[in-house]
Amino acid sequence: ASSAEETTTATEETTTEAASESAAENTGEETVVRVGGLKGPTTMGLVKLMDEAANGESENSYEFTMVTAADEMTAMVAGGKVDIALLPANVASVLYNKTNKNISVIDINTLGVLYFVSADSSVATIDQLKGKTVYLPGKGTTPEYALRYVLSAAGLGEDDVTLEFKSEASEVASVLAEDPNAIGLLPQPFVTAALAQNEKLSIMDLTKEWDNVQGEGSGSRLVTGVTIVNNDFLKEHEDLVDTFLQEHEASIAFTAEDPDAAAELIAKAEIVAKAPIAKKALPYCNITFISGDEMKTALSGYLQALYDQNPASVGGELPDDGFYYVK
């Protein structure tokens, strides 16, 4: 058998053993929690829990699925193929509107992964972008809306900064390679790759700039990834969802406490090709755990900012309070 098949068999055996043990305790079938994630920063904080689950060490029993495209994961959520999913924040809002409010957000797992990258030392804060050109991928996507929001909050108008769009992040990286003084807005892990190629480049974190331009007591944050649950599953298994939240928080904390081991697990899960690259990228991925009222404030403010730029980005309307799982 190939190593992949061996792993699968081992995982199945572990799950079966764990299930039979607790079945003896509960005299009922144990529910396996099906978790779906995207190959990227949002799922990096999950790798410790994935490893524990594979070794039968997690409290809940889990089945993990990872895909590369957000729309593939939303189809799995809509089709009832997963119970819990890690998704881009705005996609969760779109899904809430599409599924007739059949999902809830249970935590924020990643803050902004967007960085300004340039060798232009005259730009250290947002207001210093006045008169400059910023190259960025994806016209009509969340990086554009997040950038426009921060620019306007910093008092810069449409004519103060030129936005040059490229079709993908690698093209922005190419512009930076040719002209280091150009300013690019890139997501991780492209930022780490660009820095590795040119040590003269420096970065400015859009997440920190977002926080800087907030008014007092706003609490809105630049959110990248959230974790959602299917409401039918939540109604039946609130205890399992609460246990998942504890296990997710511990797994996320592990990435900060032991980046070497986390990087190995990230490479093993094939989220990033090699452990050294994963270790370099980790500090810039803003992996975090925010739940409850703080999550609601941070996320609702972010979705409001996107909605103001383009209502379609959040699915046409802002989610109501039912969107947020706050105990």
Secondary structure, DSSP 8 states (H G I E B T S, - for coil): --HHHHHHHHHHHHHHHHHHHHHHHHSS---EEEEEEESSHHHHTTHHHHHHHHTT-SSSEEEEEEES-HHHHHHHHHTTS-SEEEEEHHHHHHHHHHTTS-EEEEEEEEE--EEEEES-TT-SSGGGGTT-EEEEE-TTSHHHHHHHHHHHHTT--TTTSEEEEESSHHHHHHHHHH-TTSEEEEETTHHHHHHHH-TT-EEEEHHHHHHHHS-TT-----EEEEEEEEHHHHHH-HHHHHHHHHHHHHHHHHHHH-HHHHHHHHHHTTSSSSHHHHHHHGGGS-EEEE-HHHHHHHHHHHHHHHHHH-GGGGTSS---GGGB---
